[in-house]
Amino acid sequence: MALLPTSRRVLFRASRPGLWPVLVLLASMAAPRAGWSQVSPPEIRDPDLRQLETTYLQQLKTLHHSISSTRFPFPFSLVRYVEASPKSSAAADSRGIEFVRFHERTVLKITGNYNAALNSAQLTANERATRVFHDVFVPVLRLVRRDIPEDAACDAIGFEVSYHVLGKSKAYDFEGREILVAVFGRDDAFTLAAAETDAAQQEIVNRSELFVDGKDFGLALGQREPVDLDALRREPLPASDSRKPPAEVAAASASSPMPTASPRIFLPSPPTPASSGVPPGRKAAAPGEPAASAPEQGPPATQADADRLQSRYQVQLDALAKEGLVKFHFVDYAPPSFVLFHNRVYLQITMRNPHEFDPAVG
């Protein structure tokens, strides 16, 4: 019986030879596109990033092959967009290694999906992030150390990795997704790849940037709870012009414009005066009332402030989340919530862009 479908397909092709070219065409369309293994330089609008892509193209292809050939505890696949719908063409884009801009620096970004389902009832957020750090970040950094020159003209090595999280409510079980992002200084990244103890790794992690679902995170290796962010006092990584790359490579310039064809910003940007709104503890000006020339700075907000707002407006947030899923492309794994960022409380809303972009037309 198992051979019957195959036999019927063979007989169908033999009796309808005119369909054979069509079947071959469909098969070729469904096959993976080898050209998608790496972003091609002509696609990149930013001249500095294009030059970097051109200079290191062969090494990036080698790294892509190395990662794809490596066995991880659970399957790990490179993708360009971690939040792409599984049914969209963007989900099949495996070009997960590229140079991008972040905070006026040039970052070699590695993006992928880790097909592990971590139980939130058994593992805390810190333990889940630690698992992904050891399972994915460290092995990939060792491949980076082998395939990419240590004097590569970038400021940092970045990761954006999504993984599944199993949860349970009173009524039902559910599966969501978390996204762990990390940015390691270039020299730190190569040092971390060679580190053999948690203590040596933790020292580098403490001065690196890490985010879980867009929220600043203090990863504590081997611990149940994360490091207190206030205790870390992370120093910002050096800007692009602080490095002196090889003369044959055009280094990224802080004054270069953001390329219009680049993928989305993969890390949150710090608030600017134009977008930060009314600071905590200050009343907004009424209509017709002149705004103050220098806004008062209230005391720094704390996580307790965000938690109080969350509790106070939980009913409204639930209603917003429900309506947003239907009308505004909200994501179901990160409902609207109040978060603490740079000592300020923000209402964080995560949504996806439903449009698919064609690089040929921008």
Secondary structure as GFF3:
##gff-version 3
##sequence-region A 1 362
A	DSSP	alpha_helix	4	15	.	.	.	ID=ss1
A	DSSP	three_ten_helix	17	19	.	.	.	ID=ss2
A	DSSP	alpha_helix	20	30	.	.	.	ID=ss3
A	DSSP	three_ten_helix	34	37	.	.	.	ID=ss4
A	DSSP	three_ten_helix	41	43	.	.	.	ID=ss5
A	DSSP	alpha_helix	47	55	.	.	.	ID=ss6
A	DSSP	alpha_helix	57	69	.	.	.	ID=ss7
A	DSSP	beta_strand	76	78	.	.	.	ID=ss8
A	DSSP	three_ten_helix	89	92	.	.	.	ID=ss9
A	DSSP	beta_strand	97	102	.	.	.	ID=ss10
A	DSSP	beta_strand	105	119	.	.	.	ID=ss11
A	DSSP	alpha_helix	125	132	.	.	.	ID=ss12
A	DSSP	pi_helix	133	137	.	.	.	ID=ss13
A	DSSP	alpha_helix	138	147	.	.	.	ID=ss14
A	DSSP	beta_strand	156	168	.	.	.	ID=ss15
A	DSSP	beta_strand	173	185	.	.	.	ID=ss16
A	DSSP	alpha_helix	186	194	.	.	.	ID=ss17
A	DSSP	alpha_helix	198	206	.	.	.	ID=ss18
A	DSSP	beta_strand	209	212	.	.	.	ID=ss19
A	DSSP	beta_strand	215	216	.	.	.	ID=ss20
A	DSSP	alpha_helix	229	232	.	.	.	ID=ss21
A	DSSP	three_ten_helix	240	242	.	.	.	ID=ss22
A	DSSP	alpha_helix	303	312	.	.	.	ID=ss23
A	DSSP	alpha_helix	314	327	.	.	.	ID=ss24
A	DSSP	beta_strand	337	341	.	.	.	ID=ss25
A	DSSP	beta_strand	344	348	.	.	.	ID=ss26
###
